[in-house]
Amino acid sequence: MAKETAHQFGTPISSLMGWIEMMKMNYQKPDAVMDITEEISSDVDKLNKITYRFSKIGSKPEIKKHVVYEEVKKVTEYFNRRLPQTGKTVELSVQGDQNCCALMNAELFEWVLENLIKNALDAIENKKGKIVIDILEAKKGIEIEVTDNGKGIDLRRRKDVFRPGYSTKKRGWGLD
């Protein structure tokens, strides 16, 4: 749990450090500083969300009806503003049904998407990456496909992906 907490805090903290450096470089440009302070505010909100998520572990999640596309878009917009800091050129896009709704806990749904996007970013080994999130209405609900042009999963390990605790990363903690 401690590893996951540190992992979750890592992205917004790294981002805040980057924004602070940008403020130092642009301190005499009020418009640039205003844009940066908005991003800092967004990262502080992100830290607050992470804290909220961890405070709710073990509680029954509140389920409400949400437009899936809008929830996915929030997460991708957050990442798109921070992708330049990764040193990679990555195109992160959302496509598919913009109107379908689902009963969900938006906080937990965002957390899942964030982890899928982080894993996709880690898997992209070249400088030009692509991550596509496709929202599809299916007979039994809604399907969300996340594809990337990363290295993929070894065919022998695909069945292990959904096993609790399985991870290929030294610092990963799997799905438990």
C-alpha positions in Angstrom: 0.0 0.0 0.0 2.8 2.4 0.8 4.4 1.7 -2.6 1.1 2.5 -4.4 0.7 5.7 -2.3 4.2 6.9 -3.3 3.5 5.9 -6.9 0.2 7.8 -7.0 1.7 11.0 -5.5 4.7 10.8 -8.0 3.0 12.2 -11.1 1.5 15.4 -9.6 4.6 16.1 -7.4 6.9 15.8 -10.4 4.5 18.0 -12.4 4.5 20.6 -9.6 8.3 20.6 -9.6 8.2 21.3 -13.4 5.7 24.1 -13.1 7.8 25.7 -10.4 10.8 25.7 -12.7 8.7 27.2 -15.5 7.5 29.9 -13.1 11.1 30.8 -12.3 11.9 31.1 -16.0 8.8 33.2 -16.7 8.4 35.3 -13.6 8.4 38.5 -15.6 5.6 37.3 -17.9 2.3 37.7 -16.0 0.2 35.8 -18.5 2.6 32.8 -18.5 2.6 32.8 -14.7 -1.2 32.8 -14.6 -1.3 29.8 -16.9 1.2 28.0 -14.8 -0.6 28.7 -11.5 -3.8 27.1 -13.1 -1.7 24.0 -13.8 -0.3 24.1 -10.2 -3.9 24.4 -8.9 -4.8 21.3 -11.0 -2.0 19.3 -9.6 -2.9 20.3 -6.0 -6.5 19.2 -6.8 -5.0 15.9 -8.1 -3.1 15.4 -4.8 -6.3 16.0 -2.9 -8.1 13.4 -5.1 -5.4 10.9 -4.3 -5.7 11.6 -0.6 -9.5 11.1 -0.9 -9.1 7.8 -2.8 -6.9 6.4 -0.1 -9.2 7.6 2.7 -12.0 5.6 1.1 -10.2 2.3 0.8 -12.4 -0.3 2.5 -15.5 1.8 2.2 -18.4 1.0 -0.1 -18.0 3.3 -3.2 -20.8 5.7 -4.1 -22.2 4.8 -7.6 -23.8 7.5 -9.8 -24.7 7.8 -13.4 -21.9 9.5 -15.5 -21.3 10.2 -19.2 -18.3 7.9 -19.8 -16.7 10.0 -22.5 -16.6 13.1 -20.2 -15.0 11.1 -17.4 -12.4 9.7 -19.8 -11.7 13.1 -21.3 -11.0 14.6 -17.8 -8.2 12.1 -17.3 -6.7 12.4 -20.8 -6.7 16.2 -20.6 -4.8 16.1 -17.4 -2.2 13.8 -19.0 -2.0 15.7 -22.2 -0.9 18.8 -20.4 1.9 16.9 -18.7 3.1 14.7 -21.6 5.8 17.1 -22.7 7.5 16.6 -19.4 8.0 12.8 -20.1 10.5 13.6 -22.9 8.4 11.5 -25.3 6.0 12.7 -28.1 2.8 10.9 -27.3 -0.5 11.3 -28.9 -3.2 10.5 -26.3 -6.8 10.5 -27.7 -10.3 9.5 -26.9 -12.8 8.3 -29.5 -16.1 6.5 -29.7 -19.5 7.1 -28.2 -19.7 10.5 -26.6 -23.2 10.0 -25.1 -23.3 6.6 -23.4 -23.7 6.6 -19.6 -22.8 4.2 -16.9 -23.2 3.8 -13.2 -19.8 4.2 -11.7 -17.7 5.8 -9.0 -15.9 8.5 -10.9 -13.0 8.7 -8.6 -12.2 5.0 -8.8 -12.8 5.0 -12.6 -10.3 7.8 -13.0 -7.8 5.9 -10.9 -8.1 2.8 -13.2 -7.7 5.0 -16.3 -4.7 6.8 -14.9 -3.0 3.5 -14.2 -3.7 2.2 -17.6 -2.3 5.4 -19.2 0.8 5.3 -17.0 1.4 1.6 -17.9 0.9 2.5 -21.6 3.4 5.4 -21.3 5.9 3.0 -19.6 5.5 0.5 -22.4 6.2 3.0 -25.2 9.9 2.7 -25.9 10.3 5.0 -28.9 10.1 8.8 -28.9 6.7 8.8 -30.8 4.0 7.1 -29.0 0.3 6.7 -29.4 -2.4 5.8 -26.8 -6.0 5.6 -27.9 -9.0 5.1 -25.6 -12.1 3.9 -27.5 -15.5 3.9 -25.8 -18.0 1.4 -27.3 -21.5 0.6 -26.4 -21.9 -3.1 -26.3 -24.9 -5.5 -25.8 -24.1 -6.0 -22.1 -22.8 -2.5 -21.2 -20.0 -0.3 -22.2 -16.5 -1.4 -23.4 -13.4 0.7 -23.0 -10.4 -0.3 -25.1 -7.0 1.2 -24.3 -4.4 0.6 -27.0 -0.9 1.8 -27.4 2.1 1.3 -29.6 4.2 0.1 -26.8 6.1 -3.2 -26.5 3.1 -5.2 -25.4 2.8 -8.1 -23.0 4.6 -11.4 -23.6 2.1 -13.9 -24.9 3.1 -16.3 -22.1 2.2 -13.7 -19.5 -1.1 -12.4 -20.8 -3.2 -14.7 -18.6 -1.3 -13.5 -15.6 -2.3 -9.8 -16.1 -5.5 -10.2 -14.1 -4.0 -12.2 -11.3 -4.0 -10.2 -8.1 -0.5 -9.0 -7.2 1.0 -9.7 -10.6 3.3 -7.1 -12.0 6.3 -7.0 -14.4 7.6 -3.9 -12.7 10.0 -3.9 -9.8 7.8 -1.3 -8.0 4.4 -2.5 -9.2 1.8 -4.0 -6.9 -0.5 -5.5 -9.5 -4.3 -5.5 -9.0 -4.7 -6.3 -5.4 
